[in-house]
Amino acid sequence: MNFTAIDFETASSEKGSACAIGIVHVENSEIVEEVYSLIRPFSPYFDPNCVRVHGLTWEDVKESPTFEELWNEIAHLFEGNLLLAHNASFDIRVLRSALDVYQLPYPAASYNCTVQVAKKTWPEFYNYKLSTIAHELNVTFEHHHALEDAKVAAEIMLRAEEIHNAFDEETMLRTLKMSNGTLGPGKYATPGVNFKKKIMALSPQMQNK
């Protein structure tokens, strides 16, 4: 399967508050690229509650690129791809917010959530927090570090591929009875909305095959 696993850390609930990003790009079920970067948020305000989670402050990121500056280097990992995140509604909201504050166009992509993949793959787990799943899968990681979290999200999908013998996007969606959300210029739909409409919403690269 081909996909891009992502994770954001945020400075606050304000728009454009992304302060770190982790990206793991997978092609043919192999990790081929990893990216980690701190981000200078649109506003210098760091909510103390967020700082307690990830430990980052304005001093850590003030010399880092803005999301607009970083986007030129990472956009190719989003465009045309299936995006995965653990609790994807949060990370896609942060992505949209970052794009919106800089008036950048949305990439044409689909997305899904590894929480839902895990629930359908390991129904016996007692909860589906990233730390719990990592423990159950015997994966060691530094929680709330964006790249570490993205790597665990990628690992969830790679393990699920093997369990379900589903090594392409379409087979996985049909096997798990899931649908992708959609993201693109002028459009946005959650996986739940697409499922109700019986739309698989394959990533552009799958649609073009």
Secondary structure, DSSP 8 states (H G I E B T S, - for coil): --EEEEEEEESSSSTT-EEEEEEEEEETTEEEEEEEEE---SS----HHHHHHH---HHHHTTS--HHHHHHHHGGGTTTSEEEETTHHHHHHHHHHHHHHTT----SEEEEEHHHHHHHH-TT-S---HHHHHHHTT----TT-HHHHHHHHHHHHHHHHHHHT--SHHHHHHHHT---EEEETTEEE-HHHHHHTT-----HHHHT-
